[in-house]
Amino acid sequence: MKITVLNGNPNPSNFDRYLENLRSSLEDKGHVVTQLDLRELGLKYCIGCFDCWTKTPGICDSDEASRAMGRAVINSDFTLWAAPLKMGFPSATLKMGFDKHLPLIHPYMVVDQGEAHHLKRYEKYPRVGMLVEREEDTTDQDLKIITDLFSRTALNFKTKLEFMETTDLDVGGLSNKILTPREGPHLYQKKPAPIPGEKISPPERMTVFNGSPRGKKGNTPIMLDELMKGFGRDYEIHHLIMVKGLEDQVEAFRDADCVWLGFPLYTDGMPAVVKTFIEALEPFKGREN
Ligand SMILES: Cc1cc2nc3c(=O)[nH]c(=O)nc-3n(C[C@H](O)[C@H](O)[C@H](O)COP(=O)(O)O)c2cc1C
């Protein structure tokens, strides 16, 4: 079997050692493993130009790394999505890779599972599974949300998430899961439970973060502006795609009375640039307001 591992570990750690052992275990059984350490690949953020659908169909022209990743994924029999959790969600490094999967599907839509999904570009897509490393405070509910979300992403990429495992599972157990196709339905819940809302009375000062990779030109800041008009408040806005301003953005978050974070869906979740911002907020975890 040809197995591709997308390693979204942002820094060398025990997680890499786990993947090395996994690789040896699979290679010992005669399988061919290609591991891409995304942190070293030189991927750039997807900026939502859609050229991979309109100008160079099927190809992201922004960096060779995206094309190499696309080839490694689409030519595999199985792809493992692997990353430690950071601030409750797989790393920004892995999310950067996911955002660059767009060329693998067509812009056109079809009905699948009674829902609108993209048309496939390739005849065959790999089976997929996910491996994460828990944080100290990871709960079963966190893992359930991640499973729901990434099994939706798998469906969008014309495949099925066969498992979501943590590094608590030994390497032998994970390698068996990779080598044994799982029949059966998708792992996501059909009807996610509604999350209860909360009444708020917004303060005078609003701090708004625009997570659109298209920055000021995106749809998101238009919607954020309308929202702020609805509250009748002045606001300051920070465009997260201006990544050189990350330190200032973090300070603005620290000093804010009320924060709004707006972003477009990118492969069913936040764009990678938003995840980078959220990870930069880690020092404030658990802080009293
Ligand atoms: C890489 C990528 C992934 C996307 N994934 C989704 C998705 O999972 N679901 C969805 O409804 N739209 C998805 N979209 C569409 C964007 O959410 C949509 O174009 C949005 O209007 C962009 O907002 P912006 O102009 O503020 O950046 C995706 C677009 C891109 C470029």
The ligand as a MOL file (V3000), in Angstrom:
LIG
                    3D

  0  0  0     0  0            999 V3000
M  V30 BEGIN CTAB
M  V30 COUNTS 31 33 0 0 0
M  V30 BEGIN ATOM
M  V30 1 C -9.5410 26.9730 0.4460 0
M  V30 2 C -11.0100 27.2890 0.5300 0
M  V30 3 C -11.8450 26.4440 1.2280 0
M  V30 4 C -13.2140 26.7320 1.3400 0
M  V30 5 N -14.0020 25.8850 2.0570 0
M  V30 6 C -15.3260 26.1470 2.2060 0
M  V30 7 C -16.1650 25.2860 2.9790 0
M  V30 8 O -15.7080 24.2940 3.5510 0
M  V30 9 N -17.4810 25.5730 3.0700 0
M  V30 10 C -18.0160 26.6840 2.4560 0
M  V30 11 O -19.2260 26.9050 2.5630 0
M  V30 12 N -17.2420 27.5300 1.7280 0
M  V30 13 C -15.9180 27.2870 1.5940 0
M  V30 14 N -15.1200 28.1420 0.8650 0
M  V30 15 C -15.7250 29.3480 0.2680 0
M  V30 16 C -15.4860 30.6160 1.1000 0
M  V30 17 O -15.9560 30.4420 2.4170 0
M  V30 18 C -16.2100 31.7910 0.4210 0
M  V30 19 O -15.6010 32.0270 -0.8240 0
M  V30 20 C -16.2320 33.0500 1.2600 0
M  V30 21 O -17.1550 33.9680 0.7120 0
M  V30 22 C -14.8760 33.7370 1.3070 0
M  V30 23 O -14.9740 34.8380 2.1940 0
M  V30 24 P -13.9830 36.0810 2.1130 0
M  V30 25 O -14.2600 36.7920 0.8060 0
M  V30 26 O -14.3360 36.9240 3.2910 0
M  V30 27 O -12.5800 35.5620 2.1710 0
M  V30 28 C -13.7610 27.8900 0.7170 0
M  V30 29 C -12.9050 28.7340 -0.0120 0
M  V30 30 C -11.5490 28.4440 -0.1010 0
M  V30 31 C -10.6440 29.3780 -0.8720 0
M  V30 END ATOM
M  V30 BEGIN BOND
M  V30 1 1 1 2
M  V30 2 1 2 3
M  V30 3 2 2 30
M  V30 4 2 3 4
M  V30 5 1 4 5
M  V30 6 1 4 28
M  V30 7 2 5 6
M  V30 8 1 6 7
M  V30 9 1 6 13
M  V30 10 2 7 8
M  V30 11 1 7 9
M  V30 12 1 9 10
M  V30 13 2 10 11
M  V30 14 1 10 12
M  V30 15 2 12 13
M  V30 16 1 13 14
M  V30 17 1 14 15
M  V30 18 1 14 28
M  V30 19 1 15 16
M  V30 20 1 16 17
M  V30 21 1 16 18
M  V30 22 1 18 19
M  V30 23 1 18 20
M  V30 24 1 20 21
M  V30 25 1 20 22
M  V30 26 1 22 23
M  V30 27 1 23 24
M  V30 28 2 24 25
M  V30 29 1 24 26
M  V30 30 1 24 27
M  V30 31 2 28 29
M  V30 32 1 29 30
M  V30 33 1 30 31
M  V30 END BOND
M  V30 END CTAB
M  END
